Amino acid sequence: PETVLRGLNHFLGKYHEDIGLTDVKTVSSTFHSRHDAAGRSYMYRIHLGSSLPSIFERAQVWHVSEPLDISAMQAACTYLVGDHDFSTFRALGCQANSPHRTLLNLQVLPCRGWPPFPELSSLSCFDPRSSDSLKPGTGGALQCNNGATKLSPNSYSCESDAPTSLVVIAEGRAFLYHQVRLIVGTLKAIGTGEISASDLPRLLEAKTPSVIPPMAPSTGLFLAYVHYNDRHFQEQIK
């Protein structure tokens, strides 16, 4: 694996400088990178305020100049966590057989400075030591409908009362087409007061994306981590 890692990074460095590998694992012959995933962690980065993002960040954040009620956005997360028919947050062209998904973790994190990529170990509902298991319950954790636990949306906050950026974390076993971007667009509308958090049950019941605000742009969305069951990984051959 180490030889493969060095060789691929050498090739990518010459022809695809925006891509790099951090690790290589030996897996079973039946392994499928998408179908065998135990869970996925997405981050969505938002730059707040009237000042433009850095030229180095403009293609990697959503610039929202309107003032946002972050507490309302955090409160709205509790309506979406759990098992739901997410047809309202399913874009046209989705090929999933069912609109039912379990959203294990949804948090809105206010931060200072440019939107960071927070360390997931303290924020994720997945145990980094065992990708197939969820963390045990902690103080203030919220119980999902399927018994999984997640951190409270209010468990993380910036040191200042005037955050300059937000990071939205969404985690689940699987997601529908554009589900995260549609959720973030709706959270932003809740932050501006266009709709309220208490509207979410009605919007979920409508089962059509035509009732919610436009989805957030793609620029701020990142697939931060894909979690796999340890049984897929074989012992390294010395």
Disulfide bonds with the S-S distance in Angstrom:
none
